[in-house]
């Protein structure tokens, strides 16, 4: 699950398993020039049972002549926007692209960072869910998983809020934790959810009412979840609707503090995708990698290790029973399209941050 930290610090054995396939890359030149260089976010390769390590081993087994070199840019997609301006992009694939990040690329960079896909070159694209799309007019990104932002709550303290409006009631005063929309994927998704509900002209007024009702805004998901929420400082948090998948261990798991609420029967859909850099000279190998990621085995492993939903339709992937039992999806997913966000996203975040980012 993107930027989640379900386990503690990486131990020596895990680091040894990653050695040789990961570069911590903050300047041009990281990685192995003969390998398929894939940029991603830390938890894809650095945590206890990461999908990235499995993908490297399984792909190289399937394609013996190929090699994957993972790299983790310190500033995410912004690293490659800056490198593209200097004509110094040194990666082939970006793995972990959100719609909002794609919009930021196009709003801030006049050139072509990613190439349009040759879908007939990528086996398995017909497996993708029909409802899961980036809406990119240039067709540069394929989803590989998706998650839903929801509310996670303690059922011994609260009843689930039936709507976003309900969060303004006295019953929910000083109960909710959320994250900074400038620095957190769940925080940004929750902000966009409120914009979808109240409009660009009404969302700030809603947030003022949330503030008056005692919402707590923390910088990141890990800080808020493993800090305030885990320490039971508050009984409700903006998080992921797959929360129970991780916590449902043992024959009778205690999920009291891991109940899922979908106000208005909604949750914000946040797909993750993969794209090929425009300047890559390994486009064919990158297409092979994308096809492998969409295979049934890889989709099941990514879902399990990322604690996210597969990007392919149900009949193309087999998940274990616990996933089917404990992974919850909203009846009405909420999402902005590329066209909705283009030219608007930065302004919405900046207007929100001026009033609320320092709360």
C-alpha positions in Angstrom: 0.0 0.0 0.0 1.5 3.2 -1.1 3.7 5.0 1.5 2.3 2.8 4.2 4.6 1.4 6.9 2.9 -1.7 8.3 6.2 -3.0 9.7 9.1 -1.5 11.6 12.5 -0.6 10.3 14.0 -2.8 7.6 16.1 -5.5 9.2 19.5 -6.7 7.9 18.2 -9.8 6.1 15.7 -7.7 4.1 18.4 -5.2 3.2 20.6 -8.0 2.0 17.7 -9.3 -0.2 17.3 -5.9 -1.8 21.1 -5.3 -2.3 22.1 -5.0 -5.9 18.6 -4.1 -7.2 18.0 -0.8 -5.4 19.7 2.6 -5.6 18.9 5.5 -3.4 19.0 8.1 -6.1 19.0 11.9 -5.6 21.3 12.9 -8.5 21.5 11.8 -12.1 23.5 8.6 -12.8 22.0 6.2 -10.3 21.3 2.6 -11.2 22.7 0.1 -13.7 22.8 1.3 -17.2 22.4 -2.2 -18.6 19.3 -3.0 -16.6 15.7 -1.8 -16.9 15.8 1.1 -14.5 12.5 1.5 -12.6 11.8 4.4 -10.3 9.3 4.0 -7.5 8.5 5.0 -3.9 10.2 3.6 -0.8 7.7 1.0 0.4 7.6 -0.7 -2.9 11.2 -2.0 -2.3 12.2 -1.2 1.3 9.7 -2.8 3.7 9.3 -6.3 5.2 7.6 -8.1 2.3 7.7 -5.6 -0.6 6.2 -6.2 -4.0 9.2 -4.7 -5.8 11.6 -7.4 -4.6 9.2 -10.2 -5.7 8.7 -8.5 -9.1 12.4 -8.3 -9.7 13.0 -11.9 -8.9 9.9 -13.2 -10.7 10.5 -11.1 -13.8 14.1 -12.0 -14.1 13.2 -15.6 -13.8 10.6 -15.3 -16.6 13.0 -13.2 -18.7 16.5 -14.7 -18.0 18.3 -12.1 -20.2 16.7 -9.2 -18.4 17.6 -7.4 -15.2 15.7 -4.9 -13.1 17.3 -2.1 -11.1 15.0 -0.3 -8.7 15.7 3.3 -7.8 14.0 5.5 -5.2 14.2 9.2 -6.1 14.2 11.5 -3.0 11.6 13.8 -4.4 9.4 11.4 -6.3 8.1 12.5 -9.7 9.5 16.0 -9.1 13.0 14.5 -9.4 12.2 13.6 -13.0 10.5 16.8 -13.9 13.7 18.6 -13.0 15.9 16.1 -14.8 13.8 16.3 -17.9 14.4 20.1 -18.0 18.1 19.3 -18.0 17.7 16.5 -20.5 19.1 14.1 -17.9 16.3 11.5 -17.2 18.1 8.3 -16.2 15.2 5.8 -15.7 13.1 3.8 -18.1 9.8 3.2 -16.1 8.0 5.1 -13.4 6.1 2.7 -11.1 3.6 4.3 -8.8 2.2 7.2 -10.6 -1.1 8.8 -9.4 -3.5 10.8 -11.6 -2.6 13.9 -9.6 1.1 13.4 -10.2 0.5 13.0 -13.9 -1.4 16.3 -13.9 1.4 18.0 -12.0 3.8 16.8 -14.7 1.7 18.3 -17.4 1.0 21.5 -15.5 4.6 22.2 -14.7 6.6 20.7 -17.7 6.1 21.7 -21.3 8.0 18.8 -22.8 7.2 15.1 -22.9 8.2 13.2 -19.8 6.4 9.9 -20.6 5.6 8.3 -24.0 2.2 7.2 -25.3 1.7 3.5 -24.9 1.6 1.0 -27.7 -1.2 -1.0 -26.2 -1.0 -3.7 -28.8 2.6 -4.3 -27.6 1.5 -5.0 -24.0 -0.1 -8.3 -23.4 -2.8 -8.3 -20.9 -4.2 -4.8 -21.2 -7.6 -6.3 -22.1 -7.6 -7.7 -18.5 -7.8 -4.3 -16.9 -11.0 -3.3 -15.2 -13.2 -1.1 -17.4 -13.9 1.3 -14.6 -10.2 1.9 -13.8 -8.7 4.6 -16.0 -6.4 7.6 -15.7 -8.4 9.5 -18.3 -5.1 10.6 -19.9 -5.7 12.0 -23.4 -2.3 10.9 -24.4 -2.6 7.3 -23.0 0.7 7.2 -21.1 -0.2 5.2 -18.0 -1.5 1.7 -17.1 -2.9 1.0 -13.7 -1.4 -1.9 -11.7 -3.5 -1.6 -8.5 -5.9 0.7 -6.8 -7.0 1.6 -3.3 -9.9 3.5 -1.7 -9.6 6.2 0.9 -12.1 5.8 3.6 -12.5 6.3 7.3 -11.2 3.8 9.8 -12.8 4.0 13.2 -13.1 2.4 16.7 -16.6 0.8 16.9 -16.4 0.8 20.7 -16.3 4.6 20.7 -18.2 5.7 17.6 -20.9 4.8 15.2 -19.9 5.2 11.6 -20.7 8.6 10.1 -23.3 8.3 7.4 -22.2 11.3 5.4 -19.4 13.8 5.2 -21.9 16.3 6.7 -22.2 14.1 9.7 -18.5 14.7 10.6 -19.6 18.2 11.6 -22.0 17.0 14.3 -21.1 17.2 18.0 -21.0 13.4 18.1 -17.8 13.6 16.1 -16.2 16.6 17.8 -12.4 16.0 18.4 -12.6 12.5 16.9 -11.1 12.7 13.4 -7.5 12.5 12.3 -6.5 13.3 8.7 -3.3 14.2 6.9 -1.7 17.2 5.1 -2.9 17.3 1.5 0.5 18.7 0.5 2.5 15.7 1.9 0.3 12.7 2.1 -1.6 10.6 -0.5 -4.5 9.8 1.8 -4.6 13.5 2.9 -4.8 14.7 -0.7 -7.4 12.0 -1.6 -9.6 13.1 1.3 -9.3 16.8 0.2 -10.3 15.9 -3.3 -13.2 13.8 -2.0 -14.5 16.9 -0.1 -14.1 19.0 -3.3 -16.1 16.5 -5.2 -18.8 16.7 -2.6 -18.9 20.4 -1.9 -17.4 21.9 -5.1 -14.5 24.2 -5.7 -16.6 27.1 -4.2 -17.7 25.2 -1.0 -14.9 22.9 0.1 -13.0 25.5 2.1 -16.1 26.4 4.1 -16.6 22.7 4.8 -13.0 22.5 6.1 -13.5 25.5 8.3 -16.4 23.6 9.8 -14.3 20.5 10.2 -11.7 22.7 12.0 -14.3 24.1 14.3 -15.3 20.5 15.1 -11.8 19.7 16.1 -10.3 17.8 13.2 -6.6 17.0 13.7 -4.3 17.4 10.6 -0.9 15.7 10.8 1.8 15.7 8.1 1.9 12.1 6.9 0.0 8.8 7.0 2.6 6.9 9.0 2.8 9.6 11.7 -1.0 9.8 12.0 -1.7 6.1 11.8 1.2 4.6 13.8 1.3 7.7 16.1 -1.9 9.3 17.1 -4.3 6.6 16.0 -2.3 3.6 17.2 -1.8 5.3 20.5 -5.6 5.7 20.7 -5.5 9.4 21.0 -8.5 9.6 18.7 -11.1 7.1 17.5 -11.2 7.8 13.7 -8.7 8.4 10.9 -8.6 8.9 7.2 -7.0 5.8 5.9 -7.4 2.8 3.5 -10.4 0.6 3.1 -8.1 -2.5 3.0 -7.1 -1.8 6.6 -8.6 -5.0 7.9 -6.6 -7.2 5.5 -3.4 -6.5 7.4 -4.9 -6.6 10.9 -7.1 -9.7 10.4 -4.6 -12.3 11.8 -5.4 -15.3 13.9 -8.7 -17.2 14.1 -10.6 -14.4 15.9 -8.9 -11.1 15.0 -9.8 -8.1 17.1 -10.9 -5.5 14.5 -12.5 -3.1 17.0 -10.3 -0.2 15.9 -10.3 -1.3 12.3 -13.8 -0.8 11.2 -14.3 0.8 7.7 -16.8 3.7 7.1 -17.9 4.9 3.7 -19.7 8.2 4.3 -22.4 8.6 1.6 -21.5 5.0 0.7 -18.4 6.6 -1.0 -14.6 6.3 -0.9 -12.0 8.1 -2.9 -10.5 5.9 -5.6 -6.7 6.2 -6.0 -5.2 4.0 -8.7 -1.5 3.6 -9.1 0.0 3.3 -12.5 3.2 2.7 -14.5 4.6 4.7 -17.4 7.6 4.6 -19.7 9.9 7.6 -19.9 10.0 9.2 -23.3 13.8 9.1 -23.6 14.1 5.4 -22.6 15.9 3.2 -25.1 14.4 0.1 -23.5 10.7 0.6 -24.5 10.3 -3.1 -25.6 11.6 -4.5 -22.4 9.5 -2.0 -20.4 6.4 -3.2 -22.3 7.4 -6.8 -21.4 7.6 -5.7 -17.8 4.2 -4.0 -17.9 2.7 -7.2 -19.4 4.2 -9.2 -16.6 2.8 -6.9 -14.0 -0.7 -7.5 -15.4 -0.3 -11.3 -15.3 -2.5 -13.1 -12.9 0.3 -14.2 -10.6 1.8 -10.7 -10.4 -1.5 -9.0 -9.8 -2.2 -11.4 -6.8 1.2 -10.8 -5.3 1.0 -7.0 -5.7 -2.5 -7.0 -4.1 -1.2 -9.0 -1.2 2.0 -7.2 -0.6 0.7 -3.7 -1.3 -2.6 -4.4 0.5 -4.4 -2.9 -2.5 -7.0 -4.1 -5.0 -5.8 -5.6 -8.3 -6.1 -3.5 -11.5 -7.4 -6.4 -13.6 -10.9 -7.8 -13.6 -11.9 -10.4 -11.0 -11.9 -13.3 -13.4 -8.2 -12.7 -14.2 -6.8 -12.9 -10.6 -7.2 -15.3 -7.7 -6.9 -13.8 -4.2 -7.0 -15.6 -0.9 -10.2 -15.8 1.1 -9.1 -13.3 3.7 -8.7 -10.6 1.0 -12.3 -11.2 -0.2 -13.5 -11.1 3.4 -11.6 -8.1 4.8 -10.9 -5.8 1.8 -13.8 -3.4 1.4 -14.8 -1.3 -1.6 -17.3 1.5 -1.6 -20.6 1.2 -3.4 -19.9 4.6 -5.1 -16.2 5.2 -5.8 -15.4 8.9 -6.1 -12.6 10.1 -8.4 -11.5 13.1 -10.4 -10.5 12.6 -14.0 -7.3 14.0 -15.6 -9.4 16.7 -17.2 -11.0 17.6 -13.9 -7.7 18.1 -12.2 -5.7 19.7 -15.1 -5.2 23.4 -14.3 -7.1 23.2 -11.0 -5.2 20.8 -8.7 -2.4 23.2 -7.6 -4.8 26.0 -6.9 -7.1 23.8 -4.8 -4.2 22.5 -2.7 -2.6 26.0 -2.3 -5.9 27.5 -1.2 -6.4 24.7 1.3 -2.9 24.9 2.6 -3.0 28.6 3.3 -5.7 28.0 5.9 -5.2 24.4 7.1 -1.7 23.0 6.5 -0.3 24.3 9.7 -3.2 23.0 11.9 
